């Protein structure tokens, strides 16, 4: 009984597919897209990836390196960026190869230390100014 119903439904589906291929294709494409979006939302869990760091917190060396890398990529031509990517791939992604550090890494390292030093000096100066303001006595007339 169930097999007869399944066979009849299958035959109906095949007949519809032969007579209306465009609408069936659109329905299958839309259904697949909708199912993919639903699964993505379930897997992703609705996370918000809008990370903003606290500007009052001291920056880490890794954060400074990322900023320096972005600056370097913006300042370089597309050819230099491709060369840098190849050098970085060979240096960091292929284990067991001993190579000297790429030229652009020296530039990034110097710039990241400068960024880090500037940010830490700025925060230290603000902290010092706040301490001085809190210890200053004001007189009212």
C-alpha positions in Angstrom: 0.0 0.0 0.0 2.7 2.5 1.0 4.9 1.4 -2.0 2.0 2.1 -4.4 1.5 5.6 -2.9 5.3 6.3 -3.1 5.4 5.0 -6.7 2.4 7.2 -7.7 4.0 10.3 -6.1 7.2 9.5 -7.9 5.5 9.2 -11.2 3.6 12.5 -10.6 6.9 14.2 -9.7 8.5 12.9 -12.9 5.6 14.0 -15.0 5.7 17.5 -13.5 9.4 17.7 -14.0 9.0 16.9 -17.7 6.1 19.3 -18.3 7.4 22.2 -16.1 11.2 22.1 -16.0 11.7 25.8 -15.3 9.5 26.1 -12.4 10.8 22.9 -10.9 14.4 24.1 -11.3 13.5 27.4 -9.6 11.7 25.6 -6.7 14.6 23.3 -6.2 17.1 26.1 -6.3 15.1 28.3 -3.9 14.5 25.4 -1.5 18.2 24.5 -1.5 19.1 28.1 -0.8 16.6 28.4 2.0 17.8 25.2 3.5 21.4 26.3 3.3 20.6 29.6 5.0 18.7 27.9 7.8 21.5 25.4 8.4 24.1 28.3 8.3 22.1 30.2 11.0 21.8 27.0 13.1 25.5 26.3 12.8 26.7 29.9 13.2 24.5 30.4 16.3 23.8 34.0 15.5 27.2 35.2 16.7 28.1 38.8 16.4 31.6 39.2 15.1 31.8 42.9 15.4 34.8 42.9 17.7 35.9 46.3 19.0 38.9 46.5 21.3 38.9 48.8 24.4 40.9 51.9 23.4 41.9 52.4 27.0 43.6 48.9 27.1 47.2 48.6 26.1 47.7 47.0 22.7 49.4 43.6 22.3 52.4 43.0 20.0 50.2 40.8 17.8 47.6 43.6 17.4 50.3 46.1 16.5 51.7 43.6 13.9 48.3 43.3 12.3 48.0 47.0 12.0 51.5 47.2 10.6 50.7 44.5 8.0 47.6 46.3 6.9 49.5 49.5 6.5 52.2 47.7 4.5 49.6 46.1 2.2 47.9 49.5 1.6 51.2 51.2 0.8 52.5 48.4 -1.5 51.6 47.8 -5.1 49.7 44.7 -6.1 52.9 43.1 -7.4 54.7 43.7 -4.1 51.7 42.3 -2.2 51.8 39.1 -4.3 55.5 38.8 -3.7 55.0 39.3 0.1 52.2 36.7 0.1 54.5 34.2 -1.6 57.3 34.9 0.8 55.0 34.6 3.8 53.6 31.3 2.4 57.1 29.9 2.1 58.3 31.2 5.4 55.3 30.4 7.7 53.2 27.7 6.0 55.8 25.3 4.7 57.5 23.6 7.7 61.0 22.3 7.6 62.4 24.9 5.2 65.1 27.2 6.6 65.1 30.6 4.9 66.1 34.0 6.0 63.3 36.2 7.0 61.6 38.1 4.1 62.5 41.8 3.7 59.0 43.0 4.3 58.9 41.3 7.8 61.7 43.7 9.0 59.6 46.6 7.9 56.5 45.3 9.6 58.4 44.4 12.8 59.8 48.0 13.0 56.5 49.6 12.3 54.6 47.4 14.8 57.1 48.3 17.6 56.6 52.0 16.7 52.8 51.6 16.8 53.0 49.7 20.1 55.4 52.3 21.7 53.2 55.2 20.5 50.0 53.7 21.8 51.5 52.7 25.2 53.1 56.2 25.6 49.8 57.8 24.8 48.0 55.7 27.4 50.7 56.3 30.0 50.5 60.0 29.4 46.7 60.0 29.8 47.0 58.0 33.0 49.7 60.4 34.3 47.5 63.4 33.5 44.5 61.9 35.3 46.6 61.2 38.4 47.9 64.8 38.4 44.4 66.2 38.0 43.1 64.1 40.9 45.9 65.2 43.2 45.6 68.9 42.3 43.7 70.9 44.9 41.4 73.7 43.7 40.4 76.6 45.8 37.1 78.4 45.5 36.7 82.1 46.3 
